[in-house]
């Protein structure tokens, strides 16, 4: 078995990369503001270009920008030299990424980008590099050391680059007033989409699956309805079908403690009259927030006439992937 201190190595890496993030905070200055303003006013797209590890980080930065309201995509510098420069227009802003600022494959296409008329933001670890000087705006991402003990593998520098990219994306998100609904439009799949796009109409039990009893019935009648519908609650309605109250498992426990006769006690006397109701166009994520805030396990969905048309509980939200 190896006697190497893996935990010690890992913690040293974390300390170095944490320090790198602290160091680049000094570069969030007037140039950062200028870069944000340029990207915010961009009439085209943000084109992110980088080679090697910087390219991998650039790909993620482009994806983050695109998903938070700033249209962007990544172009590989090698492919750019063989036709993909045609994707760039004068309305675009190009974000060049290189730790050294001297990456040949990226520098080789800068003259063409300038000829096209696109403005350039560079992100490098060397403010005196050619890439920094050729850009309209330069963002410094210089770190004092890499986490790699050989000082060769990009580690702390790529972390710093990624963090600066996130800072740009979030600053632009806030400047645009980007909302959760906007975010949902680019994330329709998976749990994010479910949390942000599902409405209660997609989740609730409706029709005959909604537990309903009439005013004047006994607690026993209500229990039969609750048991048959399996939601742990039932609505109580008047002759017009309008909601008058709600009876839940919690209410049942309370009346058992009071030793009330379930066969003779009218449901009207023990139901919760001021129950929480929602509408079917409410987002499921919003309904979840209400349930958590009020510490309740179920909700009744009503229509404009205050008639129950749906019901749901935490299990329904769990099955839908909202939780």
FENPERA-V770218 format. One line per field, one symbol per residue. ss: DSSP state (2 for helix, 1 for strand, 0 for the rest). psi: psi as a letter, one per 20 degrees, with the letter a starting at -180 (. if undefined). burial: + if it has 9 or more other C-alpha atoms within 8 Angstrom, else -. A space follows every 50 residues. Layout:
ss=???
psi=???
burial=???
This chain:
ss=00000222222222222222222222200222222222220000011111 00222222222222222000011111222200022220000011111100 00022222222222220011111100000222220011110000000000 00000222222222222222222222000222222000022222222012 22201122200111000122222222222000111110000111111122 22222220000000012220010000110000122222222222000111 11000011111112222220000
psi=qqjqnhgggghggggghghggggihijnbhhgghgghghhipicrooppq qchhggghgggghgghikiopqrppphghhikhiiiipriirppopppgh jjoghghhighgghhhjqqppqorjnijrhhghiqhppppkpqhqqhphi kgpofhhhghggghghggghghghhikprhhghhhjlirahggghihprh hihqprciippprqqirrhgghhggghhhkijrqqprahijqphaqprhg hghghghilqohhipphhiirohmqpqrqijqqhhhhggggggilqirqp prahjkppirqrahhghghijh.
burial=-----------++--++--++-++--++--++++++-+++-+-+++++++ +-+++++++++++++++++++++++++-+++--++--++-++++++++++ +++-+++-++--++-++++++++++++-+++++-+++++++++-++++-- +--+++++++++++++-++++++----+---+++--++---+++++++++ --++++---++++++-+++-++--+++-+-+-++++++---+++++++-- ++--+---------++++-+++-----+++-++++-++--+------+++ +++---++++++++-+++-+++-
